[in-house]
Amino acid sequence: MDSNEGGEEGESLKPAKPAPITPAVMTLDKAIELGEYDPNYLATFPEWHSFTKHIQWEYIKKALENREKQLMQQYAAVNNVLDFSKKPHAHEALKKIEAQYKFLRDEKERLLFEYSEP
């Protein structure tokens, strides 16, 4: 066996370099789409400050709707678990989702009052 052939085989077995990971860039629209409604977080986007209070409220409402849909989908997914009665952790997960939903409703009311002030 030629020593050069062995070297070639060894080189072909080297793991490939992993591709560089580029950080995900969050945009205001993407945050809204993902259900992020906290005005303090949304204020980290420069364009947020150029919007009127009405436009900010419309963005927040859209984010609240998106978050509510996400919670309902999570609830349905957990609720549809087979043999639900044999999985107490599923029941606990439903309680946590219900608590998040209640908190979301309270936040929606609080934000409505905050953004309805002149």
C-alpha positions in Angstrom: 0.0 0.0 0.0 1.4 3.4 -1.0 1.8 5.8 2.0 0.4 8.6 -0.2 -2.9 6.8 -0.6 -3.3 6.4 3.1 -2.8 10.1 3.6 -5.4 10.9 1.0 -7.9 8.6 2.8 -7.1 10.3 6.1 -7.7 13.7 4.7 -11.0 12.7 3.2 -12.1 11.5 6.7 -11.5 14.8 8.3 -14.7 16.5 9.5 -15.8 19.4 7.4 -15.6 22.8 9.0 -19.0 23.9 10.3 -20.5 26.8 8.4 -20.3 30.0 10.3 -23.4 30.8 12.3 -24.9 34.2 11.5 -27.0 35.6 14.2 -30.7 35.9 13.5 -31.8 39.5 13.0 -35.0 40.4 14.7 -37.1 43.1 13.1 -40.1 44.9 14.5 -42.4 43.1 12.1 -40.9 39.7 13.0 -41.3 40.5 16.7 -45.0 41.4 16.2 -45.5 38.3 14.1 -44.0 36.2 16.9 -46.4 37.7 19.4 -44.1 40.1 21.2 -46.3 42.9 22.5 -44.3 44.5 25.4 -43.9 48.2 24.5 -40.6 48.3 26.4 -39.2 45.6 24.1 -40.8 47.1 21.0 -39.2 50.4 21.9 -35.8 48.8 21.3 -36.5 49.1 17.5 -35.6 52.5 16.2 -38.7 52.8 14.0 -41.0 52.4 17.0 -40.2 55.9 18.1 -41.3 57.4 14.8 -44.8 55.9 15.1 -47.8 57.8 16.6 -49.4 56.3 19.7 -52.2 55.1 17.5 -49.9 53.1 15.2 -48.0 51.8 18.2 -51.3 50.5 19.6 -52.2 48.9 16.3 -48.9 47.0 16.3 -49.4 46.0 19.9 -53.0 44.8 19.2 -51.7 42.7 16.3 -49.0 41.2 18.5 -51.5 40.4 21.2 -53.7 38.6 18.7 -50.7 36.6 17.5 -49.8 35.6 21.0 -53.3 34.6 21.8 -53.4 32.4 18.7 -50.1 30.8 19.8 -51.4 30.1 23.3 -54.6 28.5 21.8 -52.5 26.3 19.5 -50.4 25.2 22.4 -53.5 24.5 24.5 -55.0 22.4 21.7 -51.8 20.5 21.2 -51.5 19.6 24.8 -55.2 18.9 25.2 -55.1 16.5 22.3 -52.4 14.3 23.8 -53.4 10.6 23.7 -54.2 9.0 27.1 -54.4 12.5 28.7 -55.5 10.9 32.0 -52.3 9.0 32.3 -50.1 12.0 31.8 -50.3 14.4 34.8 -47.6 16.6 33.4 -50.0 17.4 30.5 -52.6 18.6 32.9 -50.0 20.8 34.6 -49.0 22.2 31.2 -52.6 23.2 30.5 -52.7 25.0 33.8 -49.6 27.0 32.9 -51.0 27.9 29.5 -54.3 29.0 31.1 -52.3 31.2 33.5 -50.4 32.7 30.5 -53.7 33.3 28.8 -55.2 35.1 31.8 -52.1 37.2 32.1 -52.4 38.1 28.4 -56.0 39.2 28.8 -55.0 41.4 31.8 -52.1 42.9 29.8 -54.4 43.6 26.9 -56.7 45.5 29.2 -53.9 47.4 30.8 -52.4 48.3 27.5 -55.8 49.4 26.1 -56.1 51.9 28.9 -52.5 53.0 28.6 -52.8 53.6 24.8 -56.3 55.1 24.9 -55.1 58.1 27.0 -54.6 61.2 24.9 
